[in-house]
Amino acid sequence: MSDLRVQQYAKILVEHSARVATGDRILVEATTAAEPLVRELFAQILERGGIPHVMLAFPGMMPFSQERSTLIPAMVWPRSS
């Protein structure tokens, strides 16, 4: 059972901020420090019929960002001539 404050915060995010409905695909992007909230969000999204997708960043990993994600393929897979 999670902390009541975490449950209430997750409820606000799921029901009010995101207004999750059946079939909605929801990306939950967080670090491991937010594990209790991520677990509660996951559960509440499922309860409302949503489909949660979790992206966790571990300590020392590059943070998520669309700006950087466009650079990653070029760095990992150099273009062939």
N, C-alpha and C positions, 0 to 999 in steps of 0.2 A: 504494500500500500504506500503510495507516495504522499508527500507533504501536501496538506490541504491547500497551501498557497500555490504550489505548483499546479495542482488540479484546477484551481480557480483561474490561474493565468492561462493555462492551456485552453480552458473553456472559452475565455474571452477571445483568444486567438482563433480558435476553430469556429465558434458560433457567430461572433460579431465581426472580427477583422477580416477573416477569410470567407466567412459564410459558406462553409463546406457543405456540399450537397452530394447526393448519390452519384457516383461515377466520376467525381472530380479527382484529378490527379494532382497531388500536393507534394511539392518538393520542400523538405525540411533540411535546411543547410545549417550546420552548427559544428562546434568543436566538442571534444569529449567532456569539457567542463560543464556542458549543458545536458549531460546524459539524462538526469531525472526529468527535465522538461521534454526532451526528445522522446523518451519512452511514453510519457503521458500524452503528448501530441499524437504519437503513433496510434495509441489506443483510442483516443477520442475521434481521430479522423476515421478510423475503421468503424467505430460505433455509428457515425453519421453516414456511412456508406461510401466514404472517400477512399482513395487508393494512395497511401503515403509512400513516398520515395525519400529515403534518408541519405544524405551526403555528409559524412563526418570527416573533419580535418583533425588529424592527430598532431600532437606537439612536434614542431619542427617541419611540418609540411607547409608547402606553399599555400597561402590562402586562396579560396575560390574567388574568381572574378572573371567576368566575360572578357575583359580587356586582356588578361593574361592567357585565357584559354585559347585565344586565336594565335598566340605566339608559341604555344606548346608543340603543336604538330611540326612546325618548322624547325624547332630545336631538336625534337626527338627523331623525326624522319626527314633528313635533308633531301631536298629535291634532286632528282637525277637529271643528268644533262641530256 
